[in-house]
Amino acid sequence: MNSYKNEWCNSDIAPFIFEYKLQVKTYFDRMDFQKGIKFQSFVEFWDFLPENERIIVDVLRQIILENLPATCKEKLAYNVPYYYGNKRICLIWPGSVPWGGIRDGVLFGFCQGFKLSDPENYVIHGTNKQVYYQIYHSVDEIDEQAIVSLLKEAVEIDQKLKRSR
């Protein structure tokens, strides 16, 4: 067994094995992207938020729940609320939840945003190819009429997609 190990370590493949192990370690290090935070329920998520984000999240959530079909579900993914029909429709990502790419405000995004017509150019895409979003720093910035219009279109797009298994 020792001779096999020595042959392997001295072979030309050893550097590639080392690189693979390094990549696997890096992957698992990245798995801690939420800095140890793992919400088990919406209430835990809610309690974690600072007051200013909590108010914005509450308003956005009410708009979503009032305008999505009853068949749609709210689930936590990546520690933030996502809203699902056949696929992901939209999400709310507060800046206080790590790894979201924003540090300030509350992001409201459309998961299939690139398919929205958005004639008012209400949502932006930044560096995202698929998710289009708007970031709110106060409740006064929320345009309920624009959101409802885009939500209706997002639901129509979702209904054309096949359900995930």
Secondary structure, 3 states (H helix, E strand, C coil): CHHHHHHHHHCCCHHHHHHHHHHHHHHHHHCCCCCCCCCCCHHHHHHHCCHHHHHHHHHHHHHHHHHCCCCCEEEEECCEEEEECCCEEEEEEECCCCCCCCCCCEEEEECCHHHCCCCCCCCECCCCCCCEEEEECCHHHCCHHHHHHHHHHHHHHHHCCCCCC
